[in-house]
Amino acid sequence: MRILPILAIAAALVGCTSTNNTTATNTTTTPKLSNSDLEQAIKNQLASDQRTQNDKINVSADADKNQVTLSGTVYSETARTDAINAAKAARPGIDVVDKIEVKPGEMPKSAYNADLAQQERTLALRSGDKIGPAQDDAWIHSNLSAKLAGKSAPGHKMNIDVVNGVVTLRGTAESAQAKQEAGRMAMGTDGVKRVNNLLKASVG
């Protein structure tokens, strides 16, 4: 009666095969994310986000560290924050190294769009400034406002009106020199055709 020993051997062989298959299955892992894959994921997110799609942001990635570095130039702190948030949204938990440079007052006309113009008009309205209907007027106001930010001394308020490329400065300046400097900065802003400097200089 050799039937039982033969069945035992067969069962053992089946068990070995099953074990080998299980081992092979368990050693299958998810493909590792490469630096280029991570970099492209962030770039895709920046390109699809309306807040960042017009910004020129450079991306470098280190997948092993789950880290990306953003660099380039934007023209407001808001734009930098938007880029950082977009990168974080692309991959939750990602470490974002911010090397973005902010250059207020230097936004080229090619980078300015209708959404930015509308935002500028809203800000101007709150400040008591006037902006003409042309998008260029909003662009000029944005750049000039950034240049003159912080130039007014405490107790002095400067308003900036831009209509058809003509800038009107209203309000008060700390001194005659400060008034002249504001006028020079306005005239030196791209797109400005003429400056009406109506600032009142404080005496003394």
C-alpha positions in Angstrom: 0.0 0.0 0.0 2.1 2.9 -1.3 -0.9 5.2 -1.9 -0.6 7.1 1.4 3.1 8.0 1.0 2.6 9.2 -2.5 -0.3 11.5 -1.4 1.8 12.9 1.4 4.6 13.8 -1.0 2.1 15.5 -3.4 0.6 17.5 -0.6 4.1 18.7 0.5 4.8 19.8 -3.1 1.6 21.8 -3.3 2.4 23.4 0.0 5.8 24.5 -1.2 4.3 26.0 -4.4 1.7 27.9 -2.4 4.4 29.2 0.0 6.5 30.4 -2.9 3.5 32.2 -4.5 2.7 33.9 -1.2 6.3 35.0 -0.8 6.3 36.5 -4.3 3.1 38.3 -3.6 4.3 39.8 -0.4 7.5 41.1 -1.9 5.6 43.1 -4.5 6.0 46.9 -3.6 4.6 50.1 -4.9 6.9 51.7 -7.5 9.1 54.4 -5.9 8.3 58.0 -6.7 11.2 59.5 -8.7 12.4 63.1 -8.4 11.1 63.8 -11.9 7.7 62.4 -11.0 7.4 64.6 -8.0 8.6 67.6 -9.8 6.1 67.1 -12.6 3.2 66.7 -10.1 4.0 70.1 -8.6 4.4 71.7 -12.0 1.0 70.3 -13.1 -0.6 71.7 -9.9 0.9 75.2 -10.5 -0.2 75.2 -14.1 -3.8 74.2 -13.3 -4.3 76.7 -10.5 -5.7 80.0 -11.7 -3.8 81.9 -9.1 -0.4 80.5 -10.2 -0.7 79.5 -13.8 0.7 82.8 -15.1 3.7 82.8 -12.7 7.1 81.6 -13.7 8.0 79.3 -10.8 10.9 76.8 -11.1 10.5 73.5 -9.3 13.2 71.0 -8.1 12.3 67.9 -6.2 13.9 65.4 -3.8 11.5 62.5 -3.6 13.6 60.7 -0.9 13.1 63.7 1.4 9.5 64.3 0.2 10.7 67.9 -0.5 10.4 70.4 -3.3 12.1 73.7 -3.8 10.3 76.6 -5.4 12.3 79.5 -7.0 11.7 82.3 -9.5 10.3 85.8 -9.3 6.8 87.0 -8.4 5.5 90.5 -7.9 3.6 90.3 -4.6 3.6 88.4 -1.3 0.2 87.0 -2.2 1.6 85.4 -5.3 4.4 83.7 -3.3 1.9 82.4 -0.8 -0.4 81.1 -3.6 2.6 79.2 -5.1 3.5 77.6 -1.8 -0.1 76.6 -1.1 -0.5 75.1 -4.6 2.6 73.0 -4.1 1.4 71.7 -0.8 -2.0 70.9 -2.3 -0.3 68.7 -5.0 1.1 66.3 -2.4 -0.2 66.5 1.2 2.6 66.4 3.7 5.2 67.7 1.2 8.0 69.9 2.6 8.2 73.1 0.5 11.5 75.1 0.5 10.7 78.7 -0.5 13.3 80.5 -2.6 10.8 82.7 -4.5 11.9 86.3 -4.8 9.3 89.0 -4.5 9.8 92.2 -6.6 6.9 94.5 -6.0 6.5 97.4 -8.4 8.3 95.5 -11.3 5.4 93.5 -12.7 5.7 93.4 -16.5 2.6 94.2 -18.5 2.7 90.7 -20.1 2.2 89.2 -16.6 -0.8 91.4 -15.8 -4.3 90.1 -16.4 -8.0 91.0 -15.8 -8.2 89.2 -12.5 -5.2 91.2 -11.1 -6.8 94.4 -12.5 -10.0 93.7 -10.7 -8.2 93.0 -7.4 -6.3 96.3 -7.8 -9.5 98.2 -8.4 -11.0 96.8 -5.2 -7.9 97.8 -3.2 -7.9 101.3 -4.8 -11.6 101.8 -3.9 -10.9 101.0 -0.3 -8.0 103.4 -0.2 -10.0 106.2 -1.9 -7.9 106.0 -5.1 -9.3 106.3 -8.6 -8.4 104.0 -11.5 -9.6 104.5 -15.1 -11.3 101.8 -17.2 -8.2 100.6 -19.0 -6.3 97.5 -17.7 -3.1 99.5 -18.1 -4.3 102.0 -15.6 -4.7 99.2 -13.0 -1.3 97.9 -13.9 0.3 101.3 -13.4 -1.5 101.8 -10.1 -0.3 98.4 -8.9 3.3 99.1 -9.7 3.3 102.7 -8.4 1.5 101.8 -5.2 4.2 99.1 -4.5 6.9 101.7 -5.1 5.4 104.3 -2.8 4.4 101.8 -0.1 5.9 102.9 3.2 7.1 106.3 1.8 4.5 108.3 3.7 5.5 109.3 7.2 3.1 108.8 10.1 0.2 111.2 9.9 0.5 111.6 6.2 -1.7 109.9 3.5 -1.0 109.7 -0.2 -3.7 108.9 -2.8 -2.8 107.7 -6.3 -5.2 108.2 -9.2 -4.5 106.8 -12.6 -6.7 107.6 -15.6 -5.6 107.0 -19.2 -2.0 106.8 -18.1 -2.1 110.1 -16.2 -1.2 109.9 -12.6 -2.5 112.3 -10.0 -0.9 112.3 -6.5 -3.1 113.6 -3.7 -2.8 114.0 0.0 0.1 115.2 2.1 3.8 114.6 2.1 6.2 114.9 4.9 8.3 117.6 3.2 8.8 119.4 -0.1 11.6 116.9 -0.8 9.3 114.0 -0.1 6.7 115.5 -2.5 9.3 115.8 -5.3 10.6 112.3 -4.7 7.1 110.9 -5.0 6.6 112.8 -8.3 9.9 111.5 -9.7 9.0 107.9 -8.8 5.6 108.2 -10.4 7.1 109.7 -13.6 9.6 106.9 -13.7 6.9 104.2 -13.6 6.3 102.3 -16.9 3.3 103.4 -18.8 2.9 106.8 -17.1 2.3 109.7 -19.5 2.1 112.6 -17.2 2.0 113.3 -13.4 -0.1 115.8 -11.6 1.6 116.2 -8.3 -1.1 117.7 -6.0 0.6 116.6 -2.7 0.7 119.2 0.0 4.1 119.4 1.7 4.1 119.9 5.4 5.8 123.1 6.6 8.9 122.6 8.8 
